[in-house]
Structures are given as structure tokens and as C-alpha cells.
Amino acid sequence: MARKLRIQYEGAIYHVINRGNYRRDVFGTVGAAQAFETVVFEACKMHGWRLHAHGVMSNHYHLAVATPRANLVEGMHWLQSTFATRFNRLRQVRGHLFQGRYQALLVEDAAALARVVD
């Protein structure tokens, strides 16, 4: 069965979540977390996103991001593939870094965004 298409539209706000493959620690070091944040900021700049908040835990991350253009899919593809490539190259390993498809939950209003950011 085919995957459902992602809902994308101009001005959408998303709570994006993903975790490491096999629930492994991807961000177990300060350097890995900082490198991920750098890639997130690059993605925001490249795709015109507004980052409301982000959280990086040892094995997963959360982003609260607004997309003035309908480009979440393209930006997330760039973000995750770029970070995975850099991560794997540094460690001289191969394979998937993130577990499956990221979750992108639509944030409906300001009150919901405040809960996500909190």
C-alpha cells in the first residue's frame, strides 16, 4: 500500500519528530547535537522556514517549524539526508540513520503551537 501524501500548504506550521534507527542514540554527544542544529539552521535558511523551537534528545528530535511556502517534504528530505551523509562520513559507516518516515503533525492554532514549544 502506498504512503499517504503529506499535507503541505503555504503558511503551515508543523511539529516534526523523528528518532534514530533502532532507537539508537544519534545525538549522544554534544558535537552530534550541535552538528544537527547547524543542519537545521541551514535547512531553514535554504527553504525559508521559520523555526519556532527545536529539541534534540539523545535518540530523537522535535522541530516546530513554519513553512511560508509549501515545501516541508523537500526541506525535510534535504535536512535528514544531509545530516545522515555528514554523520556517516565522519564515522566511516553506512546505512540508515533515522528510523523510517518522520512524523509531521499539523499545528492548528497559536494555542497548539504554544503547547508544542513548551
C-alpha positions in Angstrom: 0.0 0.0 0.0 1.3 3.4 -0.9 2.1 6.0 1.7 -0.3 8.8 2.3 0.8 12.1 0.8 1.9 14.8 3.3 -0.4 17.8 3.8 1.5 20.8 2.6 0.3 24.4 2.1 1.7 27.9 2.4 1.9 29.1 6.0 1.5 25.7 7.6 3.1 25.0 11.0 4.3 21.5 11.8 5.6 19.6 14.8 8.2 17.3 13.2 9.6 14.3 15.0 12.0 11.5 14.2 14.3 9.2 16.0 17.4 7.2 15.4 17.3 3.9 13.6 16.6 1.0 16.0 16.0 3.7 18.7 19.8 4.2 18.9 21.4 7.3 20.2 22.1 9.6 17.2 22.8 12.7 19.3 24.7 11.0 22.1 27.5 13.6 22.1 27.3 17.4 22.3 29.1 17.6 18.9 26.5 15.5 17.2 23.6 17.6 18.6 25.4 20.8 17.5 26.0 19.4 14.1 22.3 18.6 13.7 21.3 22.0 14.9 23.7 23.5 12.2 22.0 21.5 9.5 18.5 22.5 10.8 19.5 26.2 10.6 20.9 25.6 7.1 17.6 24.0 6.0 15.6 26.9 7.5 17.7 29.4 5.6 17.6 27.4 2.3 13.8 26.7 2.4 12.6 29.9 4.0 11.3 28.2 7.1 10.7 29.9 10.4 11.9 27.7 13.3 9.8 28.4 16.4 11.5 25.8 18.6 13.6 22.7 18.5 14.6 20.0 20.9 17.4 17.4 20.4 17.4 14.4 22.7 19.9 11.6 22.6 17.9 9.4 20.2 15.3 11.8 18.6 14.4 15.3 17.8 11.5 17.7 17.7 11.0 20.7 15.5 8.3 23.4 15.5 8.6 24.9 12.0 6.5 27.2 9.9 6.7 26.8 6.1 5.8 30.1 4.3 6.0 28.1 1.1 4.6 24.6 0.8 8.0 22.9 0.9 8.2 20.7 4.0 8.8 17.5 2.1 11.7 18.9 0.1 13.3 20.6 3.1 13.0 17.5 5.3 14.5 15.4 2.6 17.4 17.7 2.4 17.8 18.1 6.2 17.7 14.3 7.0 19.8 13.2 4.1 22.4 15.9 4.5 22.8 15.2 8.2 22.9 11.4 7.7 25.5 11.8 5.0 27.7 14.0 7.2 27.2 11.8 10.3 28.1 8.6 8.4 31.0 10.1 6.6 32.6 11.3 9.8 32.2 7.9 11.4 33.1 6.0 8.3 29.9 3.9 8.4 27.0 3.3 6.0 23.3 2.8 6.4 20.1 4.5 7.6 20.5 6.9 10.4 16.8 7.7 11.1 14.0 5.2 11.7 11.5 5.3 9.0 9.5 8.3 7.9 9.5 11.4 10.1 6.2 12.5 11.7 4.9 15.9 10.7 1.9 16.9 12.8 0.0 19.9 11.7 -0.2 22.6 14.4 -3.7 24.1 14.1 -3.5 27.4 16.0 -1.4 29.6 18.4 -2.5 27.7 21.5 -1.4 24.4 20.0 1.9 25.9 18.9 2.4 27.2 22.5 1.9 23.6 23.8 4.4 22.2 21.2 7.0 24.9 22.1 6.5 24.3 25.8 
